[in-house]
Amino acid sequence: MTAQPPSLDAIFSALADPTRRTILGMLLEDDMAVTDVAAPFQVSLAAISKHLAVLAAAGLIRQERRGRIIWCKLEPDGLRSASVWMQGFGQFEPVDLDDFEHFLRTALPQIGSDPPED
């Protein structure tokens, strides 16, 4: 039995939160341990873990245990179904991850600034 791909609702719901979009921007650089993902935020590690679980359930990231550390990695095909859906309207170009990275870097507040609280 194969797993069902995440629904569009799950993907767009995950992207709707600014903290999760900031996390995606951080993971564009490299894989990160959960504790490193949590470091810039002024919320609990448990809150960040919940955000990561939402991103993983939406297929936007993968989490992998290496020893005692859980690592997070951006899932490059995670936005594919959302991109295909948007293309159906004929107004949108395919999502280019380089363009998405540029968007995250310019449109979102810097990671070092005060992120929204949960």
C-alpha positions as CSV (number, residue, x, y, z in Angstrom):
1,M,0.0,0.0,0.0
2,T,1.4,3.4,-0.9
3,A,0.9,6.6,1.0
4,Q,-1.4,9.2,-0.3
5,P,0.3,12.5,-1.3
6,P,-0.5,15.4,0.9
7,S,-3.7,17.3,0.0
8,L,-3.7,20.8,-1.4
9,D,-5.5,21.9,1.8
10,A,-2.6,20.6,3.9
11,I,0.0,22.3,1.7
12,F,-1.7,25.7,1.6
13,S,-2.6,25.5,5.3
14,A,1.1,24.9,6.1
15,L,2.2,27.8,3.9
16,A,-0.4,30.1,5.5
17,D,1.6,30.5,8.7
18,P,4.5,33.0,8.6
19,T,6.6,31.0,11.1
20,R,6.4,27.9,8.9
21,R,7.3,30.0,5.8
22,T,10.3,31.3,7.7
23,I,11.3,27.7,8.6
24,L,11.1,26.8,4.9
25,G,13.4,29.7,4.1
26,M,15.9,28.5,6.7
27,L,15.9,25.0,5.3
28,L,16.6,26.3,1.8
29,E,20.2,26.8,3.0
30,D,20.8,23.3,4.4
31,D,19.5,20.5,6.5
32,M,19.1,21.6,10.1
33,A,18.6,19.9,13.5
34,V,15.3,20.7,15.2
35,T,17.1,22.6,17.9
36,D,18.8,24.8,15.3
37,V,15.5,25.5,13.6
38,A,14.1,26.6,16.9
39,A,17.0,28.8,18.0
40,P,15.9,32.1,16.3
41,F,12.3,31.9,17.5
42,Q,11.0,33.1,20.8
43,V,8.6,30.2,21.2
44,S,9.0,26.9,22.9
45,L,10.7,23.9,21.2
46,A,7.4,22.1,21.5
47,A,5.7,24.9,19.4
48,I,8.5,24.6,16.7
49,S,8.1,20.8,16.7
50,K,4.4,21.3,16.0
51,H,5.2,23.6,13.1
52,L,7.6,21.1,11.8
53,A,5.0,18.3,12.1
54,V,2.6,20.4,10.0
55,L,5.3,21.0,7.3
56,A,6.1,17.3,7.3
57,A,2.5,16.2,7.1
58,A,2.1,18.6,4.1
59,G,5.1,16.9,2.4
60,L,7.1,20.2,2.4
61,I,9.9,18.8,4.6
62,R,11.2,15.4,5.8
63,Q,12.5,14.6,9.3
64,E,15.1,12.0,9.9
65,R,16.6,10.8,13.1
66,R,20.4,10.6,13.1
67,G,21.4,9.2,16.5
68,R,19.8,11.3,19.1
69,I,19.2,14.3,16.8
70,I,16.2,14.9,14.5
71,W,17.2,16.6,11.3
72,C,14.9,18.5,9.0
73,K,15.3,18.7,5.2
74,L,13.4,20.6,2.6
75,E,11.4,18.3,0.3
76,P,12.0,19.7,-3.2
77,D,8.9,18.2,-4.7
78,G,6.6,19.3,-1.9
79,L,5.2,22.2,-3.8
80,R,4.6,20.2,-7.0
81,S,0.9,19.5,-6.6
82,A,0.2,23.1,-5.5
83,S,2.1,24.3,-8.6
84,V,0.2,22.0,-10.9
85,W,-3.1,23.2,-9.4
86,M,-2.2,26.8,-9.8
87,Q,-1.2,26.2,-13.4
88,G,-4.7,25.0,-14.1
89,F,-5.8,28.6,-13.8
90,G,-3.5,29.6,-16.7
91,Q,-2.3,32.7,-14.8
92,F,0.6,31.2,-12.9
93,E,4.0,30.0,-14.1
94,P,5.3,26.7,-12.6
95,V,6.9,27.1,-9.2
96,D,10.6,27.5,-9.6
97,L,12.4,26.7,-6.3
98,D,15.0,29.4,-7.1
99,D,12.3,31.9,-7.5
100,F,10.6,30.6,-4.3
101,E,13.9,31.0,-2.4
102,H,14.2,34.6,-3.7
103,F,10.6,35.3,-2.6
104,L,11.3,33.9,0.9
105,R,14.5,35.9,1.2
106,T,12.9,39.2,0.1
107,A,9.3,39.0,1.2
108,L,9.7,37.6,4.7
109,P,11.2,39.3,7.7
110,Q,14.8,38.4,8.4
111,I,15.2,35.3,10.6
112,G,17.1,37.4,13.2
113,S,14.2,39.8,13.7
114,D,11.4,39.2,16.1
115,P,9.3,36.4,14.5
116,P,5.5,36.3,15.1
117,E,4.6,34.6,18.3
118,D,2.3,31.6,18.5
